[in-house]
Every structure is written in C-alpha cells, then in structure tokens.
C-alpha cells in the first residue's frame, strides 16, 4: 500500500531523534536540580552550560521552555564574549529549530555557528554542522544543496579520520537516495555505513544500518533479503533494550508479509508492534499497527474486525493529530462496509475520505509553496543579476566620460597650439616657430595614439559586456522558464497529477536550478576577474592534495555515470599558485571530462616536471573535440555550450576562466584531442621554490 511507504519514511526520521517519552519523569527531576544549581552559580559561562542542559531536556517535552533557556544562554554568552560558547549556543538554537521543523531558521543559525567555528578552525564541529545543514536542506526537498553539504562534511571527516562522522554522512546520503527511490545507491551507502559501525562495534549504528538496508531491499522488491536484515536489527535491539526500534522493525516485517500475501504472518508481527506501542504508551505507533491490521483483515474478508481496528486507529490518530492515518482509516472502513454489503455507510466513509484527501492535498500544496519560498530566501545571493547589470552600466558610463574628456583634451591642445603659434610669430623667427609647432604636433599625435588605445580598450570592454549579457539572456532564460512553468503547473493542477508526474516535474525544476547555480558561479567568478576585483594570492600548494580535494567534491557526478577517476599526480610536487584559482581550473577541467565521457569510462590525472614548471594533464576517453572547435574553445568571442553524454548542460565559460587563471600564473593551457577517442587538456604552473 502507498501509505505504508510514507509511514515508513516518517519512522526513519523518528529513529534519528530517538524515543524519549518514557524518560520524562527522570528529566523533570533533573531540570529541578539544574535550576537550583544555576541560582547558586556566579560565572556567566558556567550558567550558559547549565541553560543549554535545561534547554535540551525541555526540548523533548516543552519546546517553549527550551527556547526561553536558549535565549538566556545566548545573551549570557554574548555578554561574556567567549567565541566558543557563542558558537555552541548558536548551534543549539539551530538544533532547536531543526527539531520543531523550522528548517529555514535552523539553517540560518547553523550557518552563524559555522562562521565562528571556521575562524576557530574547529573542523570536527564544522563537519557535524555541515551534516545537519545537509539534513535540513533534504527536508526542504533541496536535494542538490543537501548532497553538497553532506560531501563537505564527508571531506572534513575523512581529513581527520572521524569514522563515526563518516558513517553518519553515509547514512544521510543513503536516506537522500532512498527518498528519491534510488534504492541501489541508497543500499550502497547504508552498507558503507554498516562496515564502519561494525569496525567501531557501535551496536546502535549497526542496528540502524540493518533497518535502513532492509527498507532499501524491501522497497526494491527484494523482500526476503529485507526480512533477514529486519530480524538482524531486532536481535541487536533486544540486546540494547530498544523497544521502540524493535516495534518499527516488527511493523516493517508485517508490511513485507502483506506484500507477500502472507496475511497470518503479517498479523502476528503487527500484533507485536501494537503490544509494544501500548507498553511504552506511543500512540502514533499503536495507530500505525491498527491501520495495517485493518488492511490485513480487509484482505482476509474479516470485515467486522477491519472496522473495529480502523475505528481504534482513527481515534488514536485524532489524539496525535496524524491526518495521514485518519485518511487511510476512512478508506479501510469504506472497503470493510462495502464488503459487508452496507453500501450507505461505505459511501459515507468514502465521501469523508475524499473530503479529507482534498483537504490534505490543499495543505500539501500550501506546504510546498511555503517550502519553495523558504528556499528562495535561503538561496538569495550577495551577487544578483541586477548588480552585474549595474556594473556593466557603470563601465559604459565611464567609457562615455572618457570619450568626452578625450575630445576636450584634443580641443584644448589644438587651441593651445594655435595660441602658441601666434605668440611665436610675434616673438620669434619663422624657423623657430615652425620647429616649436612641429614639436607640439608630435605631442598631439602621441596623445591621439594614447587616446586611440584607450578607445580600443573601452570598445573591447563594451564588447565583453555585450557578450556577457548575451550569455545571461540565453542561458538563464530557459532554466528560469522551466522552473516558472513547471512550478505553476504543479500549483494550478496539483490534483490532476500523480506522484510520479510530480516527482518528474520536481526533478526538472531541480535540474534547471542546478544549471542556474552553476552558471551564476562561473559568471560571478568571471565578472570578478574581468573587473580586477579577484586578487591573485599565490601560496605553496601540494598539487596532489588539491587534485584529490576537487575529485572528492565531484565524486558524486562520476559515481552517477560509473566513471573511474585516477589521480597519479606526484605527491612531492608543490606549486606556487592561488588556491581558489587552481581549484576553479581543476574543477572545470575534471567536470568537463566527466560531462563528455561515456558511462563506465575512465579519466586520468597526472603530472610531468618541465624544468621549473609542472605540466598537469586531465585525460579522458570520451567523445573528443574536432579541430574547428579546438580553435574557438578558449575564446570569449565564441562562447558555446555543448551537451554532455548524459545531456548535461554548461555555460561555456569554464574553459575561458581556466585560460585566464592559468595565464595569471604565467602558464599556458592547450588541448589535444581525437574525435570519438578522447581529449587531453594540459596546463602548466610554476613550481614552488623555498
């Protein structure tokens, strides 16, 4: 059943935060003790720590009180002006918003905390926050941003071999793919996490990984394999006394047996889920178990039992406010009444189901609009198209002023020369006057040459500006039209489309947004380089490590096309280079290689010493480039974009940036290629000398 997939996802989220209601009595006593302790404490930083402990305890039962204590902690930390404490409190405020579902404010506060931790160079905490930011973007359906932050966190965790953090990253990435119904990749990342948890002997992590793997297998049609992993998770849950986790696994096993049409086995496990739900007083869990029991009874034609279970489940869902469960129970009741021949009650429940479903769809549409607006707020850049336009208009205005100033100088010089001739005629011989006039003419011609050079330079700037806007007009128009069109289709006709159509539309919107983001990144870097705002700051850089970092950032693109990237750059080579510029060069060349290489292809990156410089090569076995295209590939006058082997798109600016930045280092860049055999991009950089 469709509702079981939705419900399974909701309980995956609950597993992250844990089950806490049975501890509330102990927490109340701890809160009373901490409140007494804070009254006796005199040091502000110590008070901050106590307020954070109280807030974390309240977060499980009373979010308003949690927020009050977080506010007090934030004011005290800012008063004390201790940066680590301020960062810690900002992180906890972000976690508070994360827990209550306010993902925008959660990301804002996580970022504020991140800024301080970056200055403190606390890379461990940075990795944790990157992972949480990624999780919040995932909840906002911004999968491209989510994976970006997961990979940032993964890079840092790998840097200092934080195995627990790496496993958490793998689980997060796996859940991202699971929610997109890419079960093969989801399973791969869940298994990677499992290997680490087994090495660490982290039983909770192992149990969680077993459940995640089971979900991916079962939803991918491998139900018998999924059942084995659910049972493995239950065995560890029994060791740990994790009743809530056991109940979730029992429910998922029941779901599997329903899909296998083994209804007696399904009822056995669902009854176990119901019993644990009652023992720990978890009403949502009870409501879920009864809903699935009602489904099984309907399938077995035990219609009276199905009605009884649906009524109980509906009553519990009304207490917890779970609209999805209420909706599904109305449908089960309608099926049962129809089976009993009571058409009147069956029709009444069906009408209630339809009305509730319409209401839920409206709420879902409003929620999606709200999420879309939230993403817009988060994604506002400091550099906008209007800023770029303003910069170009200022350049044009400067050109006009320079032109007027030049004309004025020419007129002034001519007048000056004329007056000088008159003065010479009055006070000197004709020969002397002629010589002086000849000299002045030389000066005028020299100034004219300078003016002509400036005019040419300004014309070139104007031409670059025109090319700049033609790129913006051409490459931004289509993706924004796609985003606008498909968003309006989903808002206006949401009831018409099924889940697959809406997912397809969202993937189109996501792809268009990613294209716009990539284009803006290259445009902003290019604009900064052309305006002289991008400073050249060479440092001593380990070339192999820089290449490895870029490969790690682009790893997901290569994985999606099953492309192997080989890094054989000499680890002993250090270059004198600007880190940001080198990162941009490598990112564009490797990304292009991935783009134009067929699935299951290979990319090789290697280095060759050439005297006082090093030659870096990015070699692929892709589609290759014709001689005509090679002549124009680095020219701003002929910017063009070609579709990749999987229809990837680009702006055509990447290689222009590479050429500018390589030449800024005093190097050169070129390409050697054979059509249908592959391409090899090469560039040189100076070696660092102590």
Order of alpha helices (4+ residues) and beta strands (2+ residues): alpha-alpha-alpha-alpha-alpha-alpha-alpha-alpha-alpha-alpha-alpha-alpha-alpha-alpha-alpha-alpha-alpha-alpha-alpha-alpha-alpha-beta-alpha-beta-beta-alpha-beta-beta-alpha-alpha-beta-beta
